[in-house]
Amino acid sequence: MLAGSSRWAKQGAAAAERLRGAAGLEVTILPEGTLPADLPAALRRAGKGELPDALLITEGGDILRQAARAMTGSGLQLLGTQQAIDLPPQDINGVWLAGPDPAAMSDFSGRYQAGSATGPGLIAALAYDAMTIIEALRGNGVVDRSALLSAPGFNIVTGPIRFGADGSANRALSILVATPDGYIVADKSGSL
């Protein structure tokens, strides 16, 4: 795993630590500050000369784009998070992402583009979803933490979500594969 310094990346690294050893999963977290261009050598050092089967990059944007370039042809499967969904898929060809089903976002995207010069990014979709959840709670007469946590779930643009008593979120996401022609759905998680 290549984790960055953002809060999102630190949470990803903490989740990887919790999964270490689960279902035979061996997790190695590369040192903070490892540059994408240095990935082939850093991965071989960490694997005692061998490349791992996959590398999860918790940051999106340029870090994932640079890692995809650095690891082209290596045989290693690059994995990303939904933070990378705003990248042009041809820039990260072959990368697998966990993210919302593109078909589920298409209606929202069309409505958004009708009033804007550009398509919505993930942040716009998440903001829309937050307002959808608030409106659903308001429709039931109570907008507070207990109402949010007791709701059976919400079917929103970025995929179904249910909140746990501890404040965690259970999401139904898709596994997307970046191709030169766009993101395609390889698999979907079960229903919530």
FENPENOR-V366566 format. One record per residue. N is the residue number from 1. OMEGA is omega in whole degrees, -180 to 180 (* if undefined). NEAR is the number of other ideal C-beta (glycine too) atoms within 8 Angstrom. Layout:
n = {N:N}
omega = {OMEGA:OMEGA}
near = {NEAR:NEAR}
This chain:
n = {1:2:3:4:5:6:7:8:9:10:11:12:13:14:15:16:17:18:19:20:21:22:23:24:25:26:27:28:29:30:31:32:33:34:35:36:37:38:39:40:41:42:43:44:45:46:47:48:49:50:51:52:53:54:55:56:57:58:59:60:61:62:63:64:65:66:67:68:69:70:71:72:73:74:75:76:77:78:79:80:81:82:83:84:85:86:87:88:89:90:91:92:93:94:95:96:97:98:99:100:101:102:103:104:105:106:107:108:109:110:111:112:113:114:115:116:117:118:119:120:121:122:123:124:125:126:127:128:129:130:131:132:133:134:135:136:137:138:139:140:141:142:143:144:145:146:147:148:149:150:151:152:153:154:155:156:157:158:159:160:161:162:163:164:165:166:167:168:169:170:171:172:173:174:175:176:177:178:179:180:181:182:183:184:185:186:187:188:189:190:191:192}
omega = {173:-180:178:-176:-179:178:178:-179:179:176:176:178:178:177:178:177:179:-178:-178:179:-180:178:179:-178:176:-176:174:178:180:-180:177:-179:176:-179:180:-180:-179:-175:-178:-179:-179:180:179:177:-178:-178:180:176:-178:173:175:176:-175:177:176:176:-174:177:175:174:-173:-179:179:179:-180:178:179:177:-176:-175:179:177:-177:-175:179:178:176:179:178:179:-179:176:-177:-174:180:179:172:-175:179:177:-178:-176:177:-180:175:179:167:-178:180:178:-179:179:-180:-179:-172:179:178:-179:179:179:-180:-178:178:-179:-176:179:-178:176:180:171:-179:-179:178:180:179:177:177:179:179:179:177:179:179:179:178:178:179:178:177:173:-179:176:176:-176:-177:177:179:-176:-180:180:-179:179:-178:176:-173:-175:-177:176:-179:-179:175:-179:179:-179:180:-180:179:180:172:-177:171:-178:176:169:-178:176:178:178:177:-179:-180:178:175:-179:177:-179:177:175:179:179:-179:*}
near = {13:14:13:9:5:8:5:10:12:10:8:13:12:8:8:13:9:7:9:9:6:7:3:5:8:6:9:8:9:11:6:6:4:10:7:11:6:9:15:10:7:11:13:10:7:9:10:5:4:6:9:10:4:8:14:11:14:14:13:11:9:5:12:16:11:11:14:14:8:11:12:6:4:7:4:11:8:15:11:14:13:11:12:15:13:7:12:5:12:8:9:15:10:10:13:13:15:11:13:13:9:10:6:10:13:8:7:11:10:8:8:11:10:6:5:8:2:5:7:12:8:11:6:9:14:9:8:12:13:8:8:11:12:9:8:10:13:8:6:8:4:7:6:7:5:7:11:10:10:5:12:3:9:11:4:11:11:14:12:11:15:11:10:9:4:4:6:6:7:10:10:11:11:13:11:14:11:14:11:5:5:6:12:8:11:8:6:9:7:5:4:9}
